[in-house]
Amino acid sequence: MQTLPLNVFRAQLATTIDKVLAGERVQITRHGIAIIELRPLQPIKAESVPRWQRPVKRQSLSKNAAAMNPVLVERDEQAF
């Protein structure tokens, strides 16, 4: 486990987070007293996330919808 003073942690935030994501634990101290411990979370499997919480894949309008209502197609293209 690595121990960092708070000011060093602030200066090296991105590097420290990369270390935590790689599996290392990091303890943050303020005035020599440990105040925070960062550790990686266990990986989340997609199957364990309820279906209603999973991200929705954006689908484009079908060609038939374009022929029926060009306003919908224009609005769909403007979204990106």
C-alpha positions as CSV (number, residue, x, y, z in Angstrom):
1,M,0.0,0.0,0.0
2,Q,1.3,3.4,-0.9
3,T,0.9,6.4,1.4
4,L,0.6,9.9,0.0
5,P,0.2,13.3,1.7
6,L,-2.9,15.2,0.6
7,N,-1.0,17.9,-1.3
8,V,1.0,15.2,-3.3
9,F,-2.3,13.4,-4.0
10,R,-3.8,16.6,-5.4
11,A,-0.8,17.2,-7.6
12,Q,-0.7,13.6,-8.9
13,L,-4.4,12.8,-9.0
14,A,-4.5,11.2,-12.5
15,T,-1.4,9.1,-11.8
16,T,-2.7,8.0,-8.5
17,I,-6.1,7.0,-10.0
18,D,-4.3,5.0,-12.7
19,K,-2.4,3.1,-9.9
20,V,-5.6,2.3,-8.1
21,L,-7.3,1.1,-11.3
22,A,-4.2,-1.2,-11.8
23,G,-5.0,-2.8,-8.4
24,E,-2.9,-0.8,-5.9
25,R,-4.2,0.6,-2.7
26,V,-3.4,4.2,-1.8
27,Q,-3.7,5.8,1.6
28,I,-4.1,9.6,1.7
29,T,-2.8,11.5,4.8
30,R,-3.4,15.0,6.2
31,H,-0.9,16.2,8.7
32,G,0.4,12.7,9.0
33,I,-3.0,11.2,9.9
34,A,-4.6,8.7,7.4
35,I,-7.9,10.2,6.2
36,I,-8.8,8.3,3.0
37,E,-7.9,4.9,1.5
38,L,-8.5,4.3,-2.2
39,R,-8.8,0.8,-3.5
40,P,-10.2,-0.7,-6.7
41,L,-13.7,-2.0,-6.7
42,Q,-14.5,-5.5,-7.8
43,P,-15.3,-5.6,-11.5
44,I,-19.0,-5.4,-12.3
45,K,-20.3,-8.1,-14.7
46,A,-22.8,-6.9,-17.2
47,E,-25.1,-9.8,-16.3
48,S,-25.3,-8.6,-12.6
49,V,-26.7,-5.1,-13.7
50,P,-30.5,-5.1,-13.9
51,R,-31.8,-4.7,-17.4
52,W,-33.5,-1.4,-16.7
53,Q,-30.2,0.1,-15.5
54,R,-28.2,-0.9,-18.6
55,P,-27.4,1.8,-21.1
56,V,-29.8,2.0,-24.1
57,K,-28.3,1.7,-27.6
58,R,-29.4,4.5,-29.8
59,Q,-31.1,3.3,-33.0
60,S,-31.5,5.4,-36.1
61,L,-34.8,5.8,-37.9
62,S,-35.7,3.3,-40.6
63,K,-35.8,4.3,-44.3
64,N,-39.6,4.0,-44.3
65,A,-39.9,6.5,-41.5
66,A,-37.8,9.0,-43.5
67,A,-40.2,8.7,-46.5
68,M,-43.2,9.2,-44.2
69,N,-42.0,12.1,-42.1
70,P,-38.9,14.1,-43.1
71,V,-39.1,16.2,-40.0
72,L,-38.3,13.2,-37.8
73,V,-35.2,12.5,-39.9
74,E,-34.0,16.1,-39.7
75,R,-34.5,16.0,-35.9
76,D,-32.6,12.7,-35.7
77,E,-29.7,14.1,-37.6
78,Q,-29.5,17.2,-35.5
79,A,-29.2,15.2,-32.3
80,F,-25.6,14.4,-33.3
